[in-house]
Amino acid sequence: MSAANIESAPVLIAGQWQPSSADKTFQAANPAAGEMLPTHFPVSNWDDCDRALTAACQAAEQLRQLP
């Protein structure tokens, strides 16, 4: 598979798919087929983690305030 056909997967933060701020990706294998998946997954960095944790804390606070 050529590099032009490889997609880069986004990260899910606050219920929305967003591009990762990471520069690095990894490719995973499908163990059933023994083939590499045509998608590169982001190696999330601290910025991605911070955005995800901030969104999770905000959601937890909203849930806490429910009757």
N, C-alpha and C positions, 0 to 999 in steps of 0.2 A: 504494500500500500504506500503510495507516495505521500509526502508531507502535505501536499495540497488537498488531499482528501481527508485529512485528520481534523476533527473538530475539537474545540476546547470547551469543556463543560463549565457552566457557571456555578456559583454557590447559592444556596438557599438561605437568605437572611430576612427575617421579619415577614416570612410568607411570600417573598418575591425572589425570583431568580435574578441574581446580579453578577456582573463580571467580577472575578477575583482580582484583588490587587497584587496577587503574587505573580512573580515572573517565572516560577518553576511549575512544571506539570509532571505527571507520571502516567504511564499507560498500564492498564490492568488486563489480565487474561481472563477469558471465559473458560473455566475449568472443564465444563462439559464438552466443549468443542476443541479445546486445546489451542485456541487461536487468540491473538491479541484483539482487544476491542478497538473499534475505530475512533474512540474518543479519548482525549487526554484529560485527566482530572487534575484540578489545581491542588498544589501543595499549599494549603492556606498559611498565611503569615499572621503576624500579630495584629495587623490592621483588620484582616478578615475576622479574626477571633474577637477583637474588641467590638466590632460592629455587631456581631452575632450575640455577644454577651450583653451589650447595651440593649438590643432589641428584646432579648429574653427577660432582662430585669424589668423593662417597661411593661411587657406583657404580664409578668408575674404580679406587678403592682396593680394593674388593671383587674386581674383575676381576684386578687386579695380584697378589692373594694366591692366585689359583687355581693349582694345580699345572700 
